[in-house]
Every structure is written in C-alpha cells, then in structure tokens.
Amino acid sequence: MIGKRRRAMPGSGMIVRMDVLSSRVLIRPTDPERSRQFYRQSLSLAVYREFGDPADPGLVFFLGGGFLEVSGLRGRLRRCGSTVTFR
C-alpha cells in the first residue's frame, strides 16, 4: 500500500511497520590479524572505526546497512547466542 498507512488494532500484537536503521555483527576470531586482513584487503571493506591497542586494534567495518566489528580473541566465553564456524 503506497501512500496509505494501516493502523494496528490495539492489543492485536501486530506490527504494521518497522524500520531497521542499522545493525552490528560482532565476531571474535581465533586469528584476529588474519581476519582483519581478509575483511580489509580481500573484501575491500571500508573501516568505519578503529579502537583499542594500536598493536592489536579492534576494527568496525562499514557494510552499507550495518557494521561488522572484528575485535578480541575467541576464548572460553559463556555461550549466550549462536555460533557460526567458517572453514
């Protein structure tokens, strides 16, 4: 429907419209330097922000509609989400 807005009935739980402004995906790689090189050089992603220790910086790459943060090391953290393994 172009030009018309629908209204949800109160209490219906229906979401009529939602705009996602941006998103951020965080990864904690086993080899941070290799990951930074891959995203920066192989995929040519633009660096949006660099932070932390200059010798081992965290990088946030611009993805267009969101961001990819590569920081830290994959370690023994408590699992609170999904794990994706790339080989």
PDB file of N, CA, C and O in Angstrom:
ATOM      1  N   MET A   1       0.838  -1.174   0.000  1.00  0.00           N
ATOM      2  CA  MET A   1       0.000   0.000   0.000  1.00  0.00           C
ATOM      3  C   MET A   1       0.878   1.229   0.000  1.00  0.00           C
ATOM      4  O   MET A   1       1.527   1.533   1.000  1.00  0.00           O
ATOM      5  N   ILE A   2       0.902   1.914  -1.075  1.00  0.00           N
ATOM      6  CA  ILE A   2       1.705   3.117  -1.188  1.00  0.00           C
ATOM      7  C   ILE A   2       0.815   4.318  -0.872  1.00  0.00           C
ATOM      8  O   ILE A   2      -0.288   4.446  -1.403  1.00  0.00           O
ATOM      9  N   GLY A   3       1.309   5.184  -0.007  1.00  0.00           N
ATOM     10  CA  GLY A   3       0.581   6.405   0.316  1.00  0.00           C
ATOM     11  C   GLY A   3      -0.454   6.249   1.411  1.00  0.00           C
ATOM     12  O   GLY A   3      -1.024   7.250   1.845  1.00  0.00           O
ATOM     13  N   LYS A   4      -0.723   5.042   1.876  1.00  0.00           N
ATOM     14  CA  LYS A   4      -1.686   4.830   2.954  1.00  0.00           C
ATOM     15  C   LYS A   4      -0.997   4.136   4.111  1.00  0.00           C
ATOM     16  O   LYS A   4      -0.126   3.292   3.902  1.00  0.00           O
ATOM     17  N   ARG A   5      -1.374   4.480   5.310  1.00  0.00           N
ATOM     18  CA  ARG A   5      -0.827   3.825   6.493  1.00  0.00           C
ATOM     19  C   ARG A   5      -1.924   3.006   7.139  1.00  0.00           C
ATOM     20  O   ARG A   5      -3.037   3.487   7.350  1.00  0.00           O
ATOM     21  N   ARG A   6      -1.601   1.787   7.444  1.00  0.00           N
ATOM     22  CA  ARG A   6      -2.551   0.946   8.164  1.00  0.00           C
ATOM     23  C   ARG A   6      -2.299   1.102   9.644  1.00  0.00           C
ATOM     24  O   ARG A   6      -1.162   1.310  10.067  1.00  0.00           O
ATOM     25  N   ARG A   7      -3.321   1.005  10.410  1.00  0.00           N
ATOM     26  CA  ARG A   7      -3.184   1.071  11.867  1.00  0.00           C
ATOM     27  C   ARG A   7      -3.488  -0.297  12.451  1.00  0.00           C
ATOM     28  O   ARG A   7      -4.436  -0.976  12.055  1.00  0.00           O
ATOM     29  N   ALA A   8      -2.657  -0.675  13.400  1.00  0.00           N
ATOM     30  CA  ALA A   8      -2.899  -1.942  14.085  1.00  0.00           C
ATOM     31  C   ALA A   8      -4.013  -1.741  15.108  1.00  0.00           C
ATOM     32  O   ALA A   8      -4.132  -0.683  15.726  1.00  0.00           O
ATOM     33  N   MET A   9      -4.802  -2.758  15.264  1.00  0.00           N
ATOM     34  CA  MET A   9      -5.853  -2.712  16.280  1.00  0.00           C
ATOM     35  C   MET A   9      -5.177  -2.782  17.648  1.00  0.00           C
ATOM     36  O   MET A   9      -4.275  -3.598  17.833  1.00  0.00           O
ATOM     37  N   PRO A  10      -5.582  -1.959  18.603  1.00  0.00           N
ATOM     38  CA  PRO A  10      -4.987  -2.015  19.940  1.00  0.00           C
ATOM     39  C   PRO A  10      -5.098  -3.422  20.519  1.00  0.00           C
ATOM     40  O   PRO A  10      -6.150  -4.059  20.469  1.00  0.00           O
ATOM     41  N   GLY A  11      -3.983  -3.882  21.067  1.00  0.00           N
ATOM     42  CA  GLY A  11      -3.957  -5.204  21.689  1.00  0.00           C
ATOM     43  C   GLY A  11      -3.825  -6.355  20.704  1.00  0.00           C
ATOM     44  O   GLY A  11      -3.831  -7.512  21.123  1.00  0.00           O
ATOM     45  N   SER A  12      -3.707  -6.075  19.406  1.00  0.00           N
ATOM     46  CA  SER A  12      -3.623  -7.167  18.423  1.00  0.00           C
ATOM     47  C   SER A  12      -2.230  -7.791  18.372  1.00  0.00           C
ATOM     48  O   SER A  12      -2.070  -8.922  17.912  1.00  0.00           O
ATOM     49  N   GLY A  13      -1.218  -7.049  18.847  1.00  0.00           N
ATOM     50  CA  GLY A  13       0.152  -7.550  18.794  1.00  0.00           C
ATOM     51  C   GLY A  13       0.754  -7.481  17.403  1.00  0.00           C
ATOM     52  O   GLY A  13       1.868  -7.960  17.190  1.00  0.00           O
ATOM     53  N   MET A  14       0.041  -6.897  16.457  1.00  0.00           N
ATOM     54  CA  MET A  14       0.511  -6.820  15.081  1.00  0.00           C
ATOM     55  C   MET A  14       1.412  -5.603  14.892  1.00  0.00           C
ATOM     56  O   MET A  14       1.068  -4.494  15.301  1.00  0.00           O
ATOM     57  N   ILE A  15       2.559  -5.821  14.274  1.00  0.00           N
ATOM     58  CA  ILE A  15       3.461  -4.728  13.928  1.00  0.00           C
ATOM     59  C   ILE A  15       3.182  -4.373  12.477  1.00  0.00           C
ATOM     60  O   ILE A  15       3.359  -5.203  11.585  1.00  0.00           O
ATOM     61  N   VAL A  16       2.754  -3.164  12.245  1.00  0.00           N
ATOM     62  CA  VAL A  16       2.410  -2.746  10.897  1.00  0.00           C
ATOM     63  C   VAL A  16       3.655  -2.317  10.132  1.00  0.00           C
ATOM     64  O   VAL A  16       3.802  -2.636   8.953  1.00  0.00           O
ATOM     65  N   ARG A  17       4.545  -1.599  10.794  1.00  0.00           N
ATOM     66  CA  ARG A  17       5.720  -1.092  10.100  1.00  0.00           C
ATOM     67  C   ARG A  17       6.886  -1.037  11.076  1.00  0.00           C
ATOM     68  O   ARG A  17       6.728  -0.629  12.227  1.00  0.00           O
ATOM     69  N   MET A  18       8.055  -1.449  10.607  1.00  0.00           N
ATOM     70  CA  MET A  18       9.254  -1.355  11.422  1.00  0.00           C
ATOM     71  C   MET A  18      10.406  -0.972  10.513  1.00  0.00           C
ATOM     72  O   MET A  18      10.593  -1.576   9.457  1.00  0.00           O
ATOM     73  N   ASP A  19      11.173   0.019  10.911  1.00  0.00           N
ATOM     74  CA  ASP A  19      12.350   0.432  10.169  1.00  0.00           C
ATOM     75  C   ASP A  19      13.587   0.043  10.963  1.00  0.00           C
ATOM     76  O   ASP A  19      13.729   0.424  12.125  1.00  0.00           O
ATOM     77  N   VAL A  20      14.477  -0.712  10.341  1.00  0.00           N
ATOM     78  CA  VAL A  20      15.747  -1.061  10.965  1.00  0.00           C
ATOM     79  C   VAL A  20      16.761  -0.062  10.442  1.00  0.00           C
ATOM     80  O   VAL A  20      17.040  -0.021   9.244  1.00  0.00           O
ATOM     81  N   LEU A  21      17.316   0.746  11.340  1.00  0.00           N
ATOM     82  CA  LEU A  21      18.227   1.802  10.919  1.00  0.00           C
ATOM     83  C   LEU A  21      19.629   1.279  10.649  1.00  0.00           C
ATOM     84  O   LEU A  21      20.263   1.683   9.674  1.00  0.00           O
ATOM     85  N   SER A  22      20.114   0.399  11.489  1.00  0.00           N
ATOM     86  CA  SER A  22      21.413  -0.208  11.270  1.00  0.00           C
ATOM     87  C   SER A  22      21.555  -1.399  12.193  1.00  0.00           C
ATOM     88  O   SER A  22      20.772  -1.574  13.126  1.00  0.00           O
ATOM     89  N   SER A  23      22.551  -2.210  11.930  1.00  0.00           N
ATOM     90  CA  SER A  23      22.821  -3.356  12.775  1.00  0.00           C
ATOM     91  C   SER A  23      24.326  -3.527  12.881  1.00  0.00           C
ATOM     92  O   SER A  23      25.084  -3.000  12.068  1.00  0.00           O
ATOM     93  N   ARG A  24      24.741  -4.263  13.885  1.00  0.00           N
ATOM     94  CA  ARG A  24      26.167  -4.534  14.066  1.00  0.00           C
ATOM     95  C   ARG A  24      26.336  -6.011  14.364  1.00  0.00           C
ATOM     96  O   ARG A  24      25.663  -6.566  15.232  1.00  0.00           O
ATOM     97  N   VAL A  25      27.245  -6.639  13.634  1.00  0.00           N
ATOM     98  CA  VAL A  25      27.588  -8.033  13.860  1.00  0.00           C
ATOM     99  C   VAL A  25      28.968  -8.042  14.494  1.00  0.00           C
ATOM    100  O   VAL A  25      29.899  -7.435  13.964  1.00  0.00           O
ATOM    101  N   LEU A  26      29.109  -8.723  15.622  1.00  0.00           N
ATOM    102  CA  LEU A  26      30.395  -8.808  16.309  1.00  0.00           C
ATOM    103  C   LEU A  26      30.983 -10.190  16.112  1.00  0.00           C
ATOM    104  O   LEU A  26      30.298 -11.197  16.289  1.00  0.00           O
ATOM    105  N   ILE A  27      32.259 -10.235  15.744  1.00  0.00           N
ATOM    106  CA  ILE A  27      32.953 -11.520  15.681  1.00  0.00           C
ATOM    107  C   ILE A  27      34.218 -11.439  16.525  1.00  0.00           C
ATOM    108  O   ILE A  27      34.872 -10.399  16.601  1.00  0.00           O
ATOM    109  N   ARG A  28      34.537 -12.541  17.142  1.00  0.00           N
ATOM    110  CA  ARG A  28      35.752 -12.680  17.933  1.00  0.00           C
ATOM    111  C   ARG A  28      36.530 -13.848  17.327  1.00  0.00           C
ATOM    112  O   ARG A  28      36.327 -14.996  17.722  1.00  0.00           O
ATOM    113  N   PRO A  29      37.419 -13.563  16.371  1.00  0.00           N
ATOM    114  CA  PRO A  29      38.105 -14.618  15.623  1.00  0.00           C
ATOM    115  C   PRO A  29      39.234 -15.281  16.412  1.00  0.00           C
ATOM    116  O   PRO A  29      39.740 -14.727  17.388  1.00  0.00           O
ATOM    117  N   THR A  30      39.618 -16.484  15.967  1.00  0.00           N
ATOM    118  CA  THR A  30      40.758 -17.161  16.577  1.00  0.00           C
ATOM    119  C   THR A  30      42.078 -16.543  16.119  1.00  0.00           C
ATOM    120  O   THR A  30      43.080 -16.631  16.829  1.00  0.00           O
ATOM    121  N   ASP A  31      42.090 -15.922  14.946  1.00  0.00           N
ATOM    122  CA  ASP A  31      43.271 -15.242  14.420  1.00  0.00           C
ATOM    123  C   ASP A  31      42.862 -13.829  13.973  1.00  0.00           C
ATOM    124  O   ASP A  31      42.534 -13.618  12.806  1.00  0.00           O
ATOM    125  N   PRO A  32      42.883 -12.860  14.908  1.00  0.00           N
ATOM    126  CA  PRO A  32      42.403 -11.510  14.594  1.00  0.00           C
ATOM    127  C   PRO A  32      43.124 -10.830  13.431  1.00  0.00           C
ATOM    128  O   PRO A  32      42.479 -10.180  12.609  1.00  0.00           O
ATOM    129  N   GLU A  33      44.436 -10.965  13.348  1.00  0.00           N
ATOM    130  CA  GLU A  33      45.183 -10.297  12.273  1.00  0.00           C
ATOM    131  C   GLU A  33      44.773 -10.837  10.907  1.00  0.00           C
ATOM    132  O   GLU A  33      44.577 -10.070   9.964  1.00  0.00           O
ATOM    133  N   ARG A  34      44.646 -12.136  10.804  1.00  0.00           N
ATOM    134  CA  ARG A  34      44.222 -12.745   9.539  1.00  0.00           C
ATOM    135  C   ARG A  34      42.809 -12.290   9.169  1.00  0.00           C
ATOM    136  O   ARG A  34      42.527 -12.030   7.999  1.00  0.00           O
ATOM    137  N   SER A  35      41.938 -12.196  10.144  1.00  0.00           N
ATOM    138  CA  SER A  35      40.564 -11.750   9.894  1.00  0.00           C
ATOM    139  C   SER A  35      40.537 -10.291   9.448  1.00  0.00           C
ATOM    140  O   SER A  35      39.820  -9.940   8.511  1.00  0.00           O
ATOM    141  N   ARG A  36      41.323  -9.435  10.122  1.00  0.00           N
ATOM    142  CA  ARG A  36      41.381  -8.020   9.724  1.00  0.00           C
ATOM    143  C   ARG A  36      41.873  -7.883   8.285  1.00  0.00           C
ATOM    144  O   ARG A  36      41.323  -7.106   7.506  1.00  0.00           O
ATOM    145  N   GLN A  37      42.917  -8.645   7.936  1.00  0.00           N
ATOM    146  CA  GLN A  37      43.443  -8.596   6.566  1.00  0.00           C
ATOM    147  C   GLN A  37      42.397  -9.067   5.562  1.00  0.00           C
ATOM    148  O   GLN A  37      42.257  -8.472   4.493  1.00  0.00           O
ATOM    149  N   PHE A  38      41.662 -10.129   5.891  1.00  0.00           N
ATOM    150  CA  PHE A  38      40.648 -10.657   4.976  1.00  0.00           C
ATOM    151  C   PHE A  38      39.565  -9.621   4.689  1.00  0.00           C
ATOM    152  O   PHE A  38      39.253  -9.359   3.527  1.00  0.00           O
ATOM    153  N   TYR A  39      38.994  -9.033   5.727  1.00  0.00           N
ATOM    154  CA  TYR A  39      37.907  -8.075   5.525  1.00  0.00           C
ATOM    155  C   TYR A  39      38.395  -6.768   4.897  1.00  0.00           C
ATOM    156  O   TYR A  39      37.687  -6.152   4.100  1.00  0.00           O
ATOM    157  N   ARG A  40      39.613  -6.351   5.262  1.00  0.00           N
ATOM    158  CA  ARG A  40      40.138  -5.083   4.759  1.00  0.00           C
ATOM    159  C   ARG A  40      40.691  -5.220   3.339  1.00  0.00           C
ATOM    160  O   ARG A  40      40.400  -4.388   2.479  1.00  0.00           O
ATOM    161  N   GLN A  41      41.485  -6.264   3.087  1.00  0.00           N
ATOM    162  CA  GLN A  41      42.178  -6.386   1.805  1.00  0.00           C
ATOM    163  C   GLN A  41      41.430  -7.265   0.802  1.00  0.00           C
ATOM    164  O   GLN A  41      41.263  -6.867  -0.351  1.00  0.00           O
ATOM    165  N   SER A  42      40.986  -8.431   1.207  1.00  0.00           N
ATOM    166  CA  SER A  42      40.324  -9.346   0.268  1.00  0.00           C
ATOM    167  C   SER A  42      38.940  -8.860  -0.125  1.00  0.00           C
ATOM    168  O   SER A  42      38.579  -8.899  -1.301  1.00  0.00           O
ATOM    169  N   LEU A  43      38.155  -8.398   0.856  1.00  0.00           N
ATOM    170  CA  LEU A  43      36.800  -7.921   0.572  1.00  0.00           C
ATOM    171  C   LEU A  43      36.734  -6.416   0.353  1.00  0.00           C
ATOM    172  O   LEU A  43      35.706  -5.897  -0.081  1.00  0.00           O
ATOM    173  N   SER A  44      37.820  -5.716   0.648  1.00  0.00           N
ATOM    174  CA  SER A  44      37.909  -4.254   0.479  1.00  0.00           C
ATOM    175  C   SER A  44      36.813  -3.495   1.222  1.00  0.00           C
ATOM    176  O   SER A  44      36.268  -2.518   0.708  1.00  0.00           O
ATOM    177  N   LEU A  45      36.494  -3.949   2.436  1.00  0.00           N
ATOM    178  CA  LEU A  45      35.503  -3.228   3.242  1.00  0.00           C
ATOM    179  C   LEU A  45      36.135  -1.971   3.821  1.00  0.00           C
ATOM    180  O   LEU A  45      37.298  -1.982   4.225  1.00  0.00           O
ATOM    181  N   ALA A  46      35.376  -0.903   3.858  1.00  0.00           N
ATOM    182  CA  ALA A  46      35.863   0.356   4.428  1.00  0.00           C
ATOM    183  C   ALA A  46      35.865   0.269   5.948  1.00  0.00           C
ATOM    184  O   ALA A  46      34.942  -0.282   6.547  1.00  0.00           O
ATOM    185  N   VAL A  47      36.905   0.817   6.566  1.00  0.00           N
ATOM    186  CA  VAL A  47      36.994   0.847   8.023  1.00  0.00           C
ATOM    187  C   VAL A  47      36.198   2.046   8.526  1.00  0.00           C
ATOM    188  O   VAL A  47      36.469   3.189   8.160  1.00  0.00           O
ATOM    189  N   TYR A  48      35.217   1.763   9.367  1.00  0.00           N
ATOM    190  CA  TYR A  48      34.371   2.810   9.944  1.00  0.00           C
ATOM    191  C   TYR A  48      35.006   3.369  11.220  1.00  0.00           C
ATOM    192  O   TYR A  48      34.954   4.570  11.482  1.00  0.00           O
ATOM    193  N   ARG A  49      35.607   2.468  12.007  1.00  0.00           N
ATOM    194  CA  ARG A  49      36.182   2.881  13.285  1.00  0.00           C
ATOM    195  C   ARG A  49      37.281   1.909  13.675  1.00  0.00           C
ATOM    196  O   ARG A  49      37.181   0.708  13.424  1.00  0.00           O
ATOM    197  N   GLU A  50      38.322   2.435  14.285  1.00  0.00           N
ATOM    198  CA  GLU A  50      39.419   1.622  14.820  1.00  0.00           C
ATOM    199  C   GLU A  50      39.573   2.000  16.275  1.00  0.00           C
ATOM    200  O   GLU A  50      39.559   3.185  16.606  1.00  0.00           O
ATOM    201  N   PHE A  51      39.721   1.012  17.163  1.00  0.00           N
ATOM    202  CA  PHE A  51      39.791   1.311  18.586  1.00  0.00           C
ATOM    203  C   PHE A  51      40.686   0.316  19.311  1.00  0.00           C
ATOM    204  O   PHE A  51      41.026  -0.741  18.780  1.00  0.00           O
ATOM    205  N   GLY A  52      41.055   0.674  20.527  1.00  0.00           N
ATOM    206  CA  GLY A  52      41.854  -0.234  21.355  1.00  0.00           C
ATOM    207  C   GLY A  52      43.339  -0.078  21.141  1.00  0.00           C
ATOM    208  O   GLY A  52      43.814   0.958  20.675  1.00  0.00           O
ATOM    209  N   ASP A  53      44.064  -1.125  21.489  1.00  0.00           N
ATOM    210  CA  ASP A  53      45.520  -1.166  21.405  1.00  0.00           C
ATOM    211  C   ASP A  53      45.974  -1.054  19.946  1.00  0.00           C
ATOM    212  O   ASP A  53      45.549  -1.857  19.114  1.00  0.00           O
ATOM    213  N   PRO A  54      46.830  -0.071  19.616  1.00  0.00           N
ATOM    214  CA  PRO A  54      47.296   0.075  18.230  1.00  0.00           C
ATOM    215  C   PRO A  54      48.004  -1.173  17.688  1.00  0.00           C
ATOM    216  O   PRO A  54      48.000  -1.408  16.479  1.00  0.00           O
ATOM    217  N   ALA A  55      48.607  -1.965  18.565  1.00  0.00           N
ATOM    218  CA  ALA A  55      49.293  -3.181  18.124  1.00  0.00           C
ATOM    219  C   ALA A  55      48.294  -4.294  17.779  1.00  0.00           C
ATOM    220  O   ALA A  55      48.606  -5.176  16.980  1.00  0.00           O
ATOM    221  N   ASP A  56      47.111  -4.257  18.371  1.00  0.00           N
ATOM    222  CA  ASP A  56      46.085  -5.278  18.136  1.00  0.00           C
ATOM    223  C   ASP A  56      44.714  -4.600  18.178  1.00  0.00           C
ATOM    224  O   ASP A  56      43.931  -4.838  19.098  1.00  0.00           O
ATOM    225  N   PRO A  57      44.419  -3.747  17.171  1.00  0.00           N
ATOM    226  CA  PRO A  57      43.201  -2.937  17.244  1.00  0.00           C
ATOM    227  C   PRO A  57      41.924  -3.718  16.943  1.00  0.00           C
ATOM    228  O   PRO A  57      41.936  -4.722  16.230  1.00  0.00           O
ATOM    229  N   GLY A  58      40.838  -3.231  17.500  1.00  0.00           N
ATOM    230  CA  GLY A  58      39.524  -3.698  17.087  1.00  0.00           C
ATOM    231  C   GLY A  58      39.103  -2.834  15.914  1.00  0.00           C
ATOM    232  O   GLY A  58      39.346  -1.627  15.908  1.00  0.00           O
ATOM    233  N   LEU A  59      38.472  -3.444  14.920  1.00  0.00           N
ATOM    234  CA  LEU A  59      38.039  -2.701  13.742  1.00  0.00           C
ATOM    235  C   LEU A  59      36.544  -2.875  13.535  1.00  0.00           C
ATOM    236  O   LEU A  59      35.995  -3.958  13.742  1.00  0.00           O
ATOM    237  N   VAL A  60      35.898  -1.800  13.125  1.00  0.00           N
ATOM    238  CA  VAL A  60      34.496  -1.853  12.731  1.00  0.00           C
ATOM    239  C   VAL A  60      34.458  -1.509  11.250  1.00  0.00           C
ATOM    240  O   VAL A  60      34.886  -0.431  10.838  1.00  0.00           O
ATOM    241  N   PHE A  61      33.937  -2.444  10.453  1.00  0.00           N
ATOM    242  CA  PHE A  61      33.852  -2.258   9.013  1.00  0.00           C
ATOM    243  C   PHE A  61      32.448  -1.816   8.632  1.00  0.00           C
ATOM    244  O   PHE A  61      31.464  -2.242   9.236  1.00  0.00           O
ATOM    245  N   PHE A  62      32.367  -0.963   7.631  1.00  0.00           N
ATOM    246  CA  PHE A  62      31.087  -0.465   7.137  1.00  0.00           C
ATOM    247  C   PHE A  62      30.530  -1.452   6.117  1.00  0.00           C
ATOM    248  O   PHE A  62      31.218  -1.814   5.162  1.00  0.00           O
ATOM    249  N   LEU A  63      29.284  -1.889   6.314  1.00  0.00           N
ATOM    250  CA  LEU A  63      28.659  -2.858   5.415  1.00  0.00           C
ATOM    251  C   LEU A  63      27.533  -2.264   4.583  1.00  0.00           C
ATOM    252  O   LEU A  63      26.843  -3.001   3.879  1.00  0.00           O
ATOM    253  N   GLY A  64      27.330  -0.970   4.642  1.00  0.00           N
ATOM    254  CA  GLY A  64      26.215  -0.346   3.927  1.00  0.00           C
ATOM    255  C   GLY A  64      25.052  -0.128   4.867  1.00  0.00           C
ATOM    256  O   GLY A  64      24.823   0.994   5.321  1.00  0.00           O
ATOM    257  N   GLY A  65      24.313  -1.181   5.166  1.00  0.00           N
ATOM    258  CA  GLY A  65      23.175  -1.078   6.082  1.00  0.00           C
ATOM    259  C   GLY A  65      23.523  -1.454   7.502  1.00  0.00           C
ATOM    260  O   GLY A  65      22.635  -1.537   8.350  1.00  0.00           O
ATOM    261  N   GLY A  66      24.776  -1.680   7.780  1.00  0.00           N
ATOM    262  CA  GLY A  66      25.181  -2.080   9.122  1.00  0.00           C
ATOM    263  C   GLY A  66      26.690  -2.086   9.255  1.00  0.00           C
ATOM    264  O   GLY A  66      27.411  -1.523   8.431  1.00  0.00           O
ATOM    265  N   PHE A  67      27.150  -2.738  10.316  1.00  0.00           N
ATOM    266  CA  PHE A  67      28.571  -2.745  10.638  1.00  0.00           C
ATOM    267  C   PHE A  67      29.016  -4.146  11.039  1.00  0.00           C
ATOM    268  O   PHE A  67      28.222  -4.939  11.544  1.00  0.00           O
ATOM    269  N   LEU A  68      30.290  -4.440  10.810  1.00  0.00           N
ATOM    270  CA  LEU A  68      30.914  -5.689  11.225  1.00  0.00           C
ATOM    271  C   LEU A  68      32.071  -5.329  12.142  1.00  0.00           C
ATOM    272  O   LEU A  68      33.010  -4.652  11.723  1.00  0.00           O
ATOM    273  N   GLU A  69      32.011  -5.774  13.376  1.00  0.00           N
ATOM    274  CA  GLU A  69      33.080  -5.496  14.330  1.00  0.00           C
ATOM    275  C   GLU A  69      33.930  -6.739  14.514  1.00  0.00           C
ATOM    276  O   GLU A  69      33.424  -7.808  14.856  1.00  0.00           O
ATOM    277  N   VAL A  70      35.232  -6.588  14.282  1.00  0.00           N
ATOM    278  CA  VAL A  70      36.201  -7.660  14.483  1.00  0.00           C
ATOM    279  C   VAL A  70      37.079  -7.216  15.638  1.00  0.00           C
ATOM    280  O   VAL A  70      37.880  -6.291  15.500  1.00  0.00           O
ATOM    281  N   SER A  71      36.928  -7.884  16.787  1.00  0.00           N
ATOM    282  CA  SER A  71      37.714  -7.475  17.955  1.00  0.00           C
ATOM    283  C   SER A  71      37.878  -8.637  18.915  1.00  0.00           C
ATOM    284  O   SER A  71      37.057  -9.553  18.969  1.00  0.00           O
ATOM    285  N   GLY A  72      38.958  -8.572  19.666  1.00  0.00           N
ATOM    286  CA  GLY A  72      39.212  -9.579  20.689  1.00  0.00           C
ATOM    287  C   GLY A  72      39.581 -10.926  20.102  1.00  0.00           C
ATOM    288  O   GLY A  72      39.766 -11.080  18.895  1.00  0.00           O
ATOM    289  N   LEU A  73      39.680 -11.878  20.981  1.00  0.00           N
ATOM    290  CA  LEU A  73      40.013 -13.249  20.613  1.00  0.00           C
ATOM    291  C   LEU A  73      38.868 -14.157  20.995  1.00  0.00           C
ATOM    292  O   LEU A  73      38.166 -13.930  21.980  1.00  0.00           O
ATOM    293  N   ARG A  74      38.694 -15.196  20.188  1.00  0.00           N
ATOM    294  CA  ARG A  74      37.711 -16.203  20.566  1.00  0.00           C
ATOM    295  C   ARG A  74      38.282 -16.956  21.746  1.00  0.00           C
ATOM    296  O   ARG A  74      39.392 -17.483  21.668  1.00  0.00           O
ATOM    297  N   GLY A  75      37.552 -17.012  22.822  1.00  0.00           N
ATOM    298  CA  GLY A  75      38.040 -17.669  24.018  1.00  0.00           C
ATOM    299  C   GLY A  75      36.971 -18.522  24.648  1.00  0.00           C
ATOM    300  O   GLY A  75      35.988 -18.894  24.007  1.00  0.00           O
ATOM    301  N   ARG A  76      37.172 -18.823  25.890  1.00  0.00           N
ATOM    302  CA  ARG A  76      36.209 -19.640  26.612  1.00  0.00           C
ATOM    303  C   ARG A  76      35.185 -18.731  27.279  1.00  0.00           C
ATOM    304  O   ARG A  76      35.231 -18.488  28.485  1.00  0.00           O
ATOM    305  N   LEU A  77      34.276 -18.247  26.477  1.00  0.00           N
ATOM    306  CA  LEU A  77      33.217 -17.384  26.979  1.00  0.00           C
ATOM    307  C   LEU A  77      31.953 -18.190  27.171  1.00  0.00           C
ATOM    308  O   LEU A  77      31.731 -19.200  26.502  1.00  0.00           O
ATOM    309  N   ARG A  78      31.142 -17.738  28.078  1.00  0.00           N
ATOM    310  CA  ARG A  78      29.846 -18.356  28.285  1.00  0.00           C
ATOM    311  C   ARG A  78      29.015 -18.139  27.022  1.00  0.00           C
ATOM    312  O   ARG A  78      28.954 -17.024  26.503  1.00  0.00           O
ATOM    313  N   ARG A  79      28.390 -19.175  26.537  1.00  0.00           N
ATOM    314  CA  ARG A  79      27.574 -19.048  25.322  1.00  0.00           C
ATOM    315  C   ARG A  79      26.243 -18.394  25.641  1.00  0.00           C
ATOM    316  O   ARG A  79      25.515 -18.821  26.537  1.00  0.00           O
ATOM    317  N   CYS A  80      25.944 -17.356  24.894  1.00  0.00           N
ATOM    318  CA  CYS A  80      24.669 -16.679  25.083  1.00  0.00           C
ATOM    319  C   CYS A  80      23.989 -16.434  23.748  1.00  0.00           C
ATOM    320  O   CYS A  80      23.003 -15.700  23.680  1.00  0.00           O
ATOM    321  N   GLY A  81      24.501 -17.036  22.691  1.00  0.00           N
ATOM    322  CA  GLY A  81      23.928 -16.827  21.365  1.00  0.00           C
ATOM    323  C   GLY A  81      24.327 -17.953  20.438  1.00  0.00           C
ATOM    324  O   GLY A  81      24.683 -19.041  20.891  1.00  0.00           O
ATOM    325  N   SER A  82      24.271 -17.702  19.164  1.00  0.00           N
ATOM    326  CA  SER A  82      24.596 -18.706  18.163  1.00  0.00           C
ATOM    327  C   SER A  82      26.071 -18.629  17.804  1.00  0.00           C
ATOM    328  O   SER A  82      26.691 -17.570  17.898  1.00  0.00           O
ATOM    329  N   THR A  83      26.618 -19.753  17.397  1.00  0.00           N
ATOM    330  CA  THR A  83      27.997 -19.826  16.948  1.00  0.00           C
ATOM    331  C   THR A  83      28.023 -20.235  15.487  1.00  0.00           C
ATOM    332  O   THR A  83      27.362 -21.195  15.089  1.00  0.00           O
ATOM    333  N   VAL A  84      28.784 -19.507  14.694  1.00  0.00           N
ATOM    334  CA  VAL A  84      28.935 -19.830  13.271  1.00  0.00           C
ATOM    335  C   VAL A  84      30.410 -20.062  13.021  1.00  0.00           C
ATOM    336  O   VAL A  84      31.238 -19.220  13.367  1.00  0.00           O
ATOM    337  N   THR A  85      30.751 -21.202  12.420  1.00  0.00           N
ATOM    338  CA  THR A  85      32.139 -21.528  12.144  1.00  0.00           C
ATOM    339  C   THR A  85      32.365 -21.530  10.637  1.00  0.00           C
ATOM    340  O   THR A  85      31.643 -22.196   9.896  1.00  0.00           O
ATOM    341  N   PHE A  86      33.374 -20.778  10.187  1.00  0.00           N
ATOM    342  CA  PHE A  86      33.737 -20.732   8.781  1.00  0.00           C
ATOM    343  C   PHE A  86      35.054 -21.459   8.604  1.00  0.00           C
ATOM    344  O   PHE A  86      35.980 -21.277   9.394  1.00  0.00           O
ATOM    345  N   ARG A  87      35.140 -22.275   7.582  1.00  0.00           N
ATOM    346  CA  ARG A  87      36.387 -23.007   7.315  1.00  0.00           C
ATOM    347  C   ARG A  87      36.831 -22.770   5.908  1.00  0.00           C
ATOM    348  O   ARG A  87      37.860 -23.299   5.489  1.00  0.00           O
TER     349      ARG A  87
END
